Amino acid sequence: MGSVIDSSTSLLAAQTHDIVRFAMGAPAAEVIPTEEFRQIAGEVLTDASFTYGATEGEPELITTVTEQFSSGSTDPERIVITSGGMQGLDLAFKLFTDPGDLVVVESPTYTNGSGTALSYGADVLEVPVDNNGMDIDALETLVAETGRTPRMIYTIPNFQNPSGTTLSEDRRRRLLNLAHQWGAMILDDDPYGACASPAIPFPASERSAG
């Protein structure tokens, strides 16, 4: 059985009347620049585009991602192109959590994210969200109450799903400090960051936490 999101999407697909779809973060069809995409596809697609490529992703795409999102400061060998965000989340939880590990998630959050943590046997600790994103005071309190330190902190910092809030810069710094203190990894799920003007990044000098 799929997730609640998957079930909702299937249900909506069967509807024939006009409906506003909140089941997933997808734009309305009329705002997608279809003609521009067709033109770009015609310019870049080659015969090689329809066969198997490198597991880590196409080299040119990795170079573009590295230059655009890290200003060239990240080694391209650290970049992996996944088949959608869910594969990225799945790989992260599979590689970096073990059954019984404590994983912090926002509440509410993207259910496929927390569901993936649960599928690998993690113990999920829900931390409330307010108008400035994850409540870091509550995070500290709740973690202390467990008597354990988290292995991973899963957060959607920009336009959080489903609350729409953005984690403030002060809270980002506090979250990074706590992650260093606990030896925890931050799983930064940021599908909407590029929509911000500008997006608030995690401080570059402190990103080694996740």
N, C-alpha and C positions, 0 to 999 in steps of 0.2 A: 504494500500500500504506500502511496506517495504521501507527501506532506500536505498540510492544510492548504498551502499556496498552490500546489499542483492540482489538488482537487477543485479549488476555486477556479483555476484557469480552465480546467476541463468543463466545468459547469457553465462558465461565461461563454465559452466557445460554442456552446449549443444554443445560445440565445440568438434570436433574430431581430429583436427590437433594439432601438438605440439605448445605450447604457454607458455610464462612466465607469471605467474599469480601474479599480484600486487594488487588484490582486497582485500586481507586480509593478516594478519601476520601469514602465515602458511609455514612450511618448505617443501622442495621438498620431494616427497615420498621416493626417494632413500636414504635420510639421516636419515630417521626414523628407529630406531633400533627395527624393528618388532619382530624379534626372541627373543630378550631380554625381550620385553614387554610380549610376550606369556609366557615365562618362569616365569617371576615375577607374572603374573596373575595366573598361575597354582599353585604357592606357597602360595598366599595370599587369593585367593577366597575361600569362604565357602558357605554353604547353606544360611547363614544369609546375604551374600552379595547381594542377589537378592530380598530382601524384603525391607520394609520401615525402615529407620534409623531415628536417632534424627534429628530434624529440623536444628539444628546448625551445624550438620556434625558429621562424625564418630569420637569418642573420640580419637582413636589412630592417626588419621590424624591430628586432632587439636593439639595433643601433639607434633607430628613431626613438624608441621608448627611453633608452638611456639618456639621449640628448635632451629630450623634451621634459622628462620628469626629474632628472637628477643633475642637469646642466653638465653632463659628462663626468661627474665626480664618482659615479659608481662603475665598477668593473662590469662590462657586459656579461662576463661569465656568471655573475650573480643573478642575472635576469632569466626567468623562465616564462614563456608565453603559454597560457593555459587555454583550454577550450571552454571559456566562460568563467565567471566568478565562482560558481559552485565547485568546479574542479580545483580552483585555487584554495578555497576553504577546506575542501576534502583533503588535499595534499598536506596543508598546514597542520590540521588536527591529526592526520595519520602519522606524520613525521615527528611531531613535537609533543604529543600527549600520550599517556599510557592509561589503561583502566585505573580508575580511582584517583587520578589527578584532579585537582581543583581548578576549574575554569570559570573565570568571571565573565558574565554577560550583562548587557544593559537590560533594563526592564521598563517598558516592552522592548523587544528587539526583533530582528529578522529571524523568523522561526526556522528557516532552513539552516541558518548559522548555528543557533543553539542546538537544533536537532542533530546536526553533524557531530557536534561535541558529544552529545549523549550517545550517538551511535558507536563511538569509540570508547564508551565506558567511563567518560569523565563525570565528575560530580560538579554540577552547575550551580554557581552562586549568583543570584540575580541582584543587581544593584539598580536602584531607581534612577530615572532620568528626570531632570527639570528643564527650565528654559535655557540653561547653559550647558546642556548635555549631561553626561554621566555625573552623578553627585559624588565627588571624590571624598567628602567627609563621610558619607554613608559607606563608601567603599572601604575606607580605613576601619571603620567601626565593625562592619560585617565580617571582614577578613579576620580582625582580632577576635571576634566572637567564635569563629570556627577553630581557632587555635592552630590553623594551618596557613601556609602561604600558597598563593595560586601559581600554577605552572604557566597559565596563559590568561591574558585579558583580551577578550574579543570586544572591539568597539567599532561603531560606525560614526566617525567624528564629524563628518560634514553632511548636513541634511539627513539626520539620523532616521532610519527606517524602523518604526512607522511615525515617530513623533515629529520629524522635520527639524529638530533642533540641531545646533552646531556647537561642538565642544569648544569652550573659550580657550584662549591662549594660556591663561593662568592655570586652568585645569589640565591642559596638555602637559605643561611643565611639571605639575604635581604628579600627574599620572606616570610620566617618565621616571621621575625620582623614585616613586614607589616601586615601579617595575625593576629598577636597578637594585633597590633595597631588598626586594624579595627574590631576585634572580628570575623574574617572570618575563615571558615573551609577550609583546603586544601584537595582536593580530589586527591590523588596521584595514578594515573593509571600507574602501573609499570609492564606490562607483560614481558618486556625484560630485566629487571634489573639483573636477574640471569645469563644473557649471558655476562655481563661485567666482566672484569678481572682487579681489582674488580669493582663492581658497586659503584657509589658515592651515599651514603645514605644521607637523610636529617639528620642533626646533632641530635644525639639521645637525648640529654638533652633538645631539643626544639621541640620534635615531638608532644607535646600536642596541637599544633595548628591544627592538622588534622590527 
